[in-house]
C-alpha cells in the first residue's frame, strides 16, 4: 500500500495493477476512430443535401467532437478545444459563442468540486471518515460489506469524484481482504471491490457532486429553462439512494457468499491501527471539515436563499486556498487536473452553438422523431426515456459526453412537446447510471484495475441493479416525485 498523486489530490493505495490506457496509440480501434473523425465530418460538410450551409458546417464539427468522444480517438478535452476553435476559426459563430461554455457556471462548479476532493484527500478527512464508519459497523462480512457501501455514499459529499472515492476506499478494502486472510479471486475480495466501485459510479448521478450530475444540471437549467435546486435533486433521489444501498448489499451477499463469515477480534484490530495512524484532528483537517460542512449546509438550504450551487461550490473551494482560512496551497492547485473542467466547458459550448445557430431544432426533429409515437402515458414515457438513455450510454461511453450532447436536444424536445424539462432530464440522467461494461465509466476501469473482479462480475451486478433501479424509478415518478413538486 502506498500513496500516489491523483488528479484530485494525494490519495492512498494506488491500484496494484495500473489500468491500461483505453485506446492505446497505434491500436486498430484508435486508428479507425481517428479516420472516422476526419471522414464523417467531411462527408457532412460537403454533402449535397438541401440544408442551410451554416447548419451543415455546425453538424460537421459537432460530428467530429462526438465521434472523438465516442471512440476516444484523442483526449476528451483536446477534442472539445479543437471543436470550439473550428467553430470560431471557420467563421461559423463568433468567439463568444464558440467558447460560451467556459463562461457558464457548469465547468466552474466542477472545478469547485475538484478543490473539495483535493482538500479532503490532502488533510486525510476522507480516510478518517471511511475508517470511522468501518470501525463501527462490526466484524462480520455482511456488516463490513454494508459499511463499505454506506461509506462510499457518505464520501460523495466530501469527494465529488467517483474515481477518487474508489482509490480512497481501496485502502480500506485491501486491508479488510488481507485481514480475512484472502486475496484476489476470493468472494470476499470480489464482492468488496465490485460493489464499492459500482455504487461509486451510481451515487455520482443521484447527488449533484460528480461531473456527470453537474453537467446534467447545467443543461437542464440552461436549455430547459427551469431552476434546478441542489436540495431538490438530493431529496428527489434520496429514497433511491437508500434502497440502492440495501439492494446492492443484498445482491452482493447473494452472488458472493464469503469463504469466512467474520473477522476475529485480533484481525479486526486492523481498523483501529489505521485510525491510530491517522492521528488526532489537526487544524488543517478541522478547517477542511468546517468548509465542506458549510458548503453542504448551504446546498441543503438553497430552497430558502436560492444561491446557485455553483456559486457555493466554487466560493468554498476558492476559500480553501486562501491563506489562514483554507488548507490548500497554490502548488496544490498546480497539481490538479483541469482537463475534465475544459472537457465539460467544451461540451457545453457545443450545445450553445447548436442553440444559437438554430440547428438544435433540426437535430431534435431528426434524432427524436422516432421517440414521439412511443411517448404516450407517463408509464410508457418513463420506460422509453430510461431504457433509451441506458442504451445510448452503451454506444456513447463517456457519461459526461453522453449527457452533455443529448440533454440539450432532449430539453428542446421536452419544451416543444409540453413536457416538464426537469422531470425528463432527471429520468434521462438516472438512465445513464446503469452500466454493464467497464468502458462506460472511468470509475469502473479504475476499480477493475485492482484485479479483484472480472468483466463477467460487473455485467451480472450491473444488469441486476439496472433492473432494480428501473422499478425504483417508476416508484419515484408515480409516488414520490409529485410530493416534492416534480411532475
Secondary structure, DSSP 8 states (H G I E B T S, - for coil): --EEEETTEEEE---SS----SS-TT-HHHHHHHHHHHHHHHHHHT--SSS-HHHHHHHHHHHHHHHHHHHT-S-HHHHHHHHHHHHHHTTSS-HHHHTGGGGSHHHHHHHHHHHHHHHHHHTTHHHHHHHHHHHHH-SBHHHHHHHHHHHHHHHHHH---HHHHHHHHHHHHHHHHHHTT--TTSHHHHHHHHHHHHHHHHHHHHTTTSHHHHHHHHHHHHTT-----HHHHHHHHHHHHHHHHHHHHHHHHHHS--SSSB--HHHHHHHHHHHHHH-S--HHHHHHHHHHHHHHHHHHTHHHH---HHHHHHHHHHHTTSTTT-S--HHHHHHS--HHHHHHHHHHHHHHHHHHTTHHHHHHHHHHHHHHTT--SHHHHHHHHHHHHHHHHHHS--HHHHHHHHHHHHHHHHHHTT--HHHHHHHHHHHTT--SSGGG-HHHHHHHTTSSS-HHHHHHHHHHHHHHHHHHHHHIIIIIGGGGT--
